[in-house]
Amino acid sequence: MTLAPPLQLNVGDDDRIEASPFGAHALSWRCQGRERLYLSPRASFGEGKAIRGGVPVVFPQFGERGGGPRHGFARISAWEPLDGLGSSAPRLAFRLRDNEHTRLHWPHRFEAELALEPSDNRLRIALTVRNLDDAAFEFTAALHTYLRVADIAGTLVHGLEDRPYFDSARDGKHVEATDAPVRFEGEVDRIYPGTRRVLRVTDGEQMLRVESEGFADTVVWNPGAELAAGLADLGPGEHRHFVCVEAARILEPVRLEPGTGWTGAQHLIVGETLR
């Protein structure tokens, strides 16, 4: 399979988004003259390999919660570009329909659409799934968003202080609320169920607000130095420059009846400079 070249949409003098039809994968979002997403300099763009960084689309399964490839097949599939069709606002959009490859892993007829909709100081990333089958099906999903930060050592995620979580770095252990923002002192891999508050990511220089719709859970992830050292598509010390804050539906799958659809979205909103 020959990978289609990335598409780019300019939304200002130095503001733009860039996305690959492979995986409907957002690669870059420049807002107010600054890159807001992290893309590994060693990211692979080969067939069958997920791209490290940007916004991988996790569907129809999160992690190993299903019989298909880890985190599903959407992020390693070729999507059809739909940019500019049926929308009056600037956007890039892509569509994936079931095919011979997807049905090997998930035997359902479906249509998925991923839309990237930038505006003055924000980016809306929306995933829509429609059931084209004759029977109901269930799926889990996430937007595995890599946010660029100055240094993970000074990065905090606010808004989850009152929420318990499942610690995937410790075999899914249930942990009670800590009453403190999330800090990154080694591997962090957490699933926060039932999150409703606006999240704020601060890195000592900038603040980014993260909001979601349709997604009930939040995943916060950074591999830490030890795990990162074993990732071939992540260079030395590169784990210090990103944190993943993911809008997700994991613990309670989405159930769609025939002919119905579901949309989940994540909003990234640039806030004030902190110094």
C-alpha positions in Angstrom: 0.0 0.0 0.0 1.3 3.4 -1.0 0.5 6.0 1.7 -1.2 9.1 0.6 0.6 12.4 1.4 -0.6 14.5 4.4 -3.2 17.2 3.9 -2.7 20.7 5.3 -5.2 23.4 6.1 -4.1 27.0 6.9 -6.3 28.9 9.2 -4.2 32.0 9.9 -0.9 33.6 9.2 1.0 31.0 11.1 -1.8 28.7 12.2 -2.5 25.4 10.5 -3.4 21.7 10.9 -1.8 18.8 9.1 -3.2 15.3 8.9 -2.5 12.0 7.2 -5.2 9.9 5.5 -3.3 6.9 7.0 -5.2 6.5 10.2 -7.0 9.9 9.8 -4.1 10.9 11.9 -3.6 14.6 13.0 0.1 15.2 12.7 0.4 18.9 13.6 -1.6 21.8 15.0 0.0 25.2 15.0 -2.0 27.7 17.0 -0.9 31.3 17.8 2.4 30.5 16.1 3.3 27.5 18.3 3.1 23.7 17.7 0.6 22.2 20.1 0.9 18.5 19.3 3.9 16.2 19.7 5.2 14.0 16.8 8.2 11.8 17.4 11.1 12.5 15.1 11.4 8.8 14.7 7.7 8.2 14.0 7.1 5.4 11.5 4.9 6.0 8.4 4.9 2.4 7.2 2.0 0.1 6.4 0.7 -1.7 9.5 2.5 0.5 12.0 0.9 3.2 14.1 2.3 6.7 14.0 4.0 7.8 17.3 2.5 11.2 18.2 -0.1 13.5 16.9 -3.6 12.1 17.5 -4.0 8.4 16.8 -7.7 7.2 16.5 -8.4 4.3 18.7 -11.3 2.2 17.4 -13.1 -0.3 17.7 -11.2 -1.4 20.8 -9.0 0.2 23.4 -5.8 -1.6 24.3 -6.4 -5.4 24.4 -10.1 -5.1 25.1 -11.1 -7.0 22.0 -9.9 -9.6 19.6 -8.3 -7.3 17.0 -5.0 -5.4 16.9 -4.0 -3.5 20.0 -6.0 -0.2 20.0 -8.0 -1.3 17.0 -7.4 -1.1 13.3 -8.5 2.5 12.6 -5.0 4.0 13.3 -3.4 1.6 10.8 -6.0 1.8 8.1 -6.2 4.1 5.0 -9.1 6.5 5.3 -10.8 8.4 2.5 -10.2 12.2 2.6 -13.4 14.2 2.8 -12.0 17.7 3.4 -14.3 20.5 2.5 -17.3 18.4 1.7 -20.6 19.3 3.4 -19.2 21.9 5.8 -19.1 25.6 5.7 -16.4 25.9 8.3 -12.7 25.1 7.6 -11.9 21.5 8.4 -10.1 18.3 7.3 -12.2 15.2 7.4 -11.7 11.5 6.6 -14.0 8.4 6.3 -13.4 4.7 6.9 -15.9 2.0 5.9 -15.8 -1.7 6.7 -13.8 -3.7 4.2 -12.3 -7.1 3.8 -9.4 -6.2 6.2 -11.6 -4.7 9.0 -14.0 -7.6 8.9 -11.1 -10.0 9.6 -10.9 -8.4 13.1 -14.4 -7.0 13.7 -17.3 -8.6 11.7 -19.6 -5.5 11.5 -20.6 -3.1 8.8 -19.9 0.5 9.9 -18.9 3.9 8.7 -16.5 6.1 10.8 -15.7 9.8 10.2 -12.9 11.8 11.8 -13.1 15.6 11.5 -10.5 18.2 12.5 -12.1 21.6 12.9 -9.8 24.5 13.9 -10.8 28.0 14.9 -9.1 31.0 16.4 -7.6 29.4 19.5 -9.0 25.9 19.5 -9.2 22.6 17.7 -12.2 20.3 17.8 -11.5 16.6 16.9 -14.7 14.6 16.4 -15.1 10.9 15.8 -18.5 9.8 14.4 -19.4 6.1 14.1 -22.5 4.8 12.3 -24.0 1.3 12.4 -24.7 0.1 8.9 -25.3 -3.5 10.0 -28.5 -5.4 10.6 -27.6 -6.1 14.3 -26.4 -3.9 17.2 -22.7 -3.8 18.0 -20.5 -2.4 20.7 -17.1 -0.7 20.6 -14.6 1.2 22.7 -12.7 4.2 21.4 -10.3 7.1 22.2 -8.5 10.0 20.8 -4.9 9.3 21.8 -3.8 12.9 21.9 -0.1 13.7 22.3 0.2 17.2 23.7 3.6 18.9 23.3 5.0 20.3 26.6 8.3 22.1 27.4 9.4 19.5 29.9 7.4 16.7 31.6 9.1 17.5 34.9 7.2 20.8 35.2 3.9 19.6 33.6 0.7 19.2 35.6 -2.8 18.0 34.6 -5.5 19.8 36.6 -9.1 18.8 36.9 -8.8 15.1 38.0 -8.0 15.8 41.6 -11.4 14.4 42.8 -11.5 11.4 40.6 -10.4 7.8 41.4 -8.6 5.9 38.7 -7.4 2.6 37.4 -3.6 2.4 37.3 -2.7 0.4 34.2 1.0 0.7 35.1 0.1 -1.4 38.2 -2.1 -4.1 36.6 -5.2 -1.9 36.6 -5.2 -1.3 40.4 -8.0 0.9 41.6 -6.7 4.1 43.3 -8.7 6.6 45.2 -8.7 10.3 44.4 -5.4 12.0 45.4 -6.7 15.6 45.7 -3.7 16.7 43.8 -3.0 17.4 40.1 -1.4 14.7 38.0 2.4 14.9 38.1 4.9 12.9 36.0 7.6 11.2 38.0 8.1 8.0 36.1 5.5 6.0 34.1 1.9 7.3 34.3 -0.8 5.2 32.7 -4.3 5.9 34.2 -7.9 5.5 33.2 -10.2 8.0 35.0 -13.8 6.9 34.7 -16.8 9.3 34.6 -14.8 12.6 34.1 -16.9 15.7 33.4 -14.7 18.6 34.4 -12.6 20.8 32.1 -9.0 19.7 32.3 -6.0 22.1 32.2 -2.5 21.1 31.2 0.2 23.4 32.4 3.9 23.0 31.6 5.4 26.1 33.2 5.1 28.2 30.1 1.6 27.6 28.6 -1.9 26.5 29.6 -4.1 24.3 27.4 -7.7 23.5 28.3 -9.1 20.1 27.3 -12.8 19.5 27.1 -14.7 16.5 25.7 -18.2 15.5 24.6 -19.6 12.0 24.2 -16.5 10.5 25.8 -17.1 9.4 29.4 -13.5 8.6 30.4 -10.1 10.2 30.4 -6.7 8.5 29.9 -3.5 10.2 31.0 -0.2 8.6 29.8 3.5 9.1 29.6 5.9 6.1 29.4 8.5 7.5 31.7 12.3 7.1 31.0 12.5 3.3 31.5 9.6 2.3 29.2 10.5 5.0 26.7 14.0 3.6 26.3 12.5 0.4 24.8 10.4 2.2 22.2 12.2 2.2 18.9 10.1 5.1 17.5 10.9 7.4 20.4 14.3 9.0 20.6 16.4 9.4 23.8 14.8 11.9 26.2 11.8 12.5 23.9 9.3 11.3 26.5 10.0 14.6 28.3 8.3 16.6 25.6 4.8 15.2 25.6 1.9 14.1 27.7 -1.1 12.1 26.4 -4.5 13.3 27.6 -7.1 11.2 25.9 -10.9 11.5 25.5 -12.1 7.9 25.7 -15.0 5.5 26.0 -13.5 2.4 27.7 -15.2 1.1 30.8 -18.7 1.3 29.3 -18.6 0.6 25.6 -20.8 2.5 23.1 -23.7 0.3 21.9 -25.2 1.2 18.6 -28.5 -0.2 17.2 -28.8 -0.6 13.4 -29.1 2.7 11.6 -27.9 4.8 14.5 -24.8 6.8 15.1 -22.6 8.2 17.9 -20.2 11.2 18.0 -17.5 11.9 20.5 -15.2 14.9 20.4 -12.3 16.5 22.1 -11.7 20.3 22.3 -8.2 21.6 22.7 -8.2 25.3 23.7 -5.1 27.5 24.0 -5.0 29.5 27.2 -2.8 32.2 28.6 1.0 32.3 28.8 2.1 31.5 32.4 5.2 33.6 32.4 
